[in-house]
């Protein structure tokens, strides 16, 4: 849990992202690159026919659970995904009251970044190239309490502007914007290497994952690791996803407000 590299826009983005806001924070960056080269086999020299191995059958795509009537809602004048930044920014600006909460967002490749960010919310880490926002200002606030250092009540002030902006969004309007841009959102998801994936199903799954974040009776204990970064002292909390850990770093009232808004957005995109 890195205190200085939190990234917290609960962006609902055009990708609202899928109507779902999500102010992500960067916990720890992990790059996995596994590759094994397979030597090319030479053709058999024997005249005897070599039986071909049975073709591997690709698994059938999962049925769509939460289909959207996005074709009827989509704007026929939508730009290409590569040229969508201005239109996406305009749509986001219309959803938020004031642009204060939008200043943390990076404007380039906005839809692609938001889709990638949502897709990583239930994972242990997020690639730095996937981030759609700048680091949250300030550092994690802690205080000495029962059992050691705990996240301080004052830390909630860092999240307050973003939580307020996210919870002030009209879920119905977010759903309309989401459906309008859904063709571009779906394309961005396919471009992530999910040719058979349906982003709205993925978004609903991520929202359900965030709603499953436990509510703690008191602020969690934290400790510094060998590199001086704060992490949850409880291993079960530390092992949770970046999205759930973001909610755990808020105070209870903020987390409840975010969850309430997530439920409303979920309803708007599953009707």
N, C-alpha and C positions, 0 to 999 in steps of 0.2 A: 504494500500500500504506500505508494510514493506521495508524499505530502505536496511536493512542489510541482508535480506533473499531472495534477488532476485535470481532466477535461470534462467539463460539465455543461454541455448544452442539452437540456431535455428538449431537443429539437423536434418539433413535430413535423417536420418538414414536409414540404411538398410531398415529400415522402413523408409526408407528415409523419414521418416516414410511415407511412401508411397510416397516417392519421395518428401515429403513436408518438408522441414526443419522446425524445430521449437525450437527456444531457448526460453524456458518457464521461467517465473519467478514466484516465490512463493509469492502470495499476502497475503492471510490469510488462515490458515488451519482450516478446518471444518470437524468434524466427526459427521455423522448422523447415529444413530443406533436405529431404532424403531422396537420393537418386542412385540407382544401380544400373550401369550400362549392361545390356544383354548382348553378347556377341552375335553377329549375324551368322546364321547357319548356311553352309554352302549347299547347293542342290545335289541330290544323290546321283552318283555316277552309275549305279546299277540300272539295268533295263527293267528290273522287276518293279512293278508299280508299288509305291509306298502308300499305304492307306492314310488318308487325311484324318487328323484328329477331329472329333465331333465339334461342331461349332458351339461356342459358348453363347448361351442365350442371355441377352441382356434383361435384367429385371424390369418388369413393367412399371411405368411411372405410377406413383401413388395417386389415387383419385383426389381431386380437388375438394377440400372440405368447406372452404368459405369462398365460393365464387362471387365475383363482383360483376355487376352490370356496367362494366367500365366502358364498353364500346359506345353505349348511348350517352354517357357522361363526358367522354373524352372530347377535347377541343380539336376539331379538324385542322386548326391552324397551329397545332403544336410544332415547335421546331424539332430538328433532329436532336438526339441526345447530346451529341458533341457540342451543340450550339444552344443548350438549354439553360445555361447559368442565369442569364438575365431574367428569363421568364420564371424560373424557379425562385429566384430571389424576390421578385415582385409578388409572387403568390405567398411566400413566407411572410413578407412584410405586411401583407393584408390580414394575416391571421393573428399576428402579435400586435398588442397595443403599444405602439412606440417601438423604436428599433434598438433600445438599450440592450435587450437580451440577445439581439442578433449580432452585436459587435464581436462576439467571440467566434462566430462562424467564419470559416474560410469560404470564399465565394466561388473558387474555381472547381469545376467538376462536382458541383454541389450535390446533385441527385446521386451520382455514383458514390460519393463519400458517405452520404446518409444511408444508402442501401447497405453498403459494406459495414457501416458502424452498427446498424440494427442487427445485421447477420452475426456480429461478434459479441453482442451484449450478453449472451448466455455462455460465453466461453471464458477461459481463465485469463486470456490476454488478447490484445488487439495489435495488429501490425501498425507501425507508426504511419505508414502511407494510407491507412484507412481512416485516420482521424479527420473529422469534419470541423473541428474547433480548435481554438488555441488553448493553451493551458489556463486553468482557472487562476485568477490572481490570488496572491497570498499563499500561506502555508497552513498545513493542518494545525489546529489549535488543540492543545492537550492540557490537562490539569491533573494534579495528584489527587487521587481518590482512594476509595477502599480497594485494597489489593494491588495498587500501583497506578500507573498513568492511564487515564481514560480520555476519550474524545471530549473536549470541553463544550459546554453549552454555547459558548461564544462562537464555536465553529459554524453553527447554523447560519450565522450572518453571511458567510461566504456564498451559501447556496440560495439565500432568500430571494434575490432579484430574479433568478432563473425559475425557481419554484413558483413564484408569484406570476411570472409571465406565462409559464406553461399551464398553470391551473386556470388562468383567465381566458384561455382560448375556448372558443365555441366549438364543441365536438362535432356538431352538425356541419358547420362551415369547414372544419378540418376534413371531414369525410368527403365533402363535395370537391375540395381542392385535390385531395388524394385521388379520387376517381378520375378527375380531369387529367391528371398527369400519369395515371397508372400505366399507360402503354410505355412511357419512358422509364418508369420505375421497374416494370417487369423486364424491359430490355436490359437495364443495368444489372438486374439480378441474374439473368441468363448469362450476361457477360462475365459474371463472377465464376463461371464454370458450372452453372446449374441449369442445363438446357431443358430439363424436365421439371424444374422447380416452379412453384407458384408462389410469388412473393407474399401475397396477402395471407396465405396459410402460414408462411414463415413468420410474418409479423404477429399474427395472433398467437402463435406458439411462444414468441419472445415475450409478448405482453403477459401471457399466462405465467411464464417463468418469473418475471419481475413481480407479479402479484403474489407469488409463492414465497417471497422474501419474508423471513421471520421478523416478528416485532419483539424487540428486546425490552426487558423490564428496566434496564438502566444502560447508560452509555457504555459501549464496549471497551474493554481493556486493550491497550496497544503497547507495543514494545519495538525497539529498534533492532534491525537486523545487522549483520556484519558490515553493511555498507552505510549504516546510519539512517536507513529509511524506516518509517513507521509501518508496522504491519499489525494485524489483529493478533492478540496473544492467544486467542482461542483458535486452534487449528481447524476446527469445523467451519468457522467464519472465514478464515483466511483462504480456505479451499473453495469458497463460493465464487461465482462468476463475477466479472467486472461490473455487470449491471446490478446484481444484488448487493455487492459491496458498496456501490454508490448510494443505494438506499439506506444501507446500514450506517453510513457516515452522517446522514442527516439526523435531525432530531425526530422524535416520534410524530409530532404534528405535521412536519413537512413530508415525511414518508407516507403518512395516511392521506394527505392531500394529493400527492402524486399518484398514489394507487387509485384513489377515487376518480381522478381524471383519466387514468389509463382504462378503467372499467367503462367510462363513458365513451371513450374513443373506440374501444373494442366493440361496443354495441353499435356504434355508427358505421363500422366497416364489416359487420357480420349480419346486418339486416338483409 
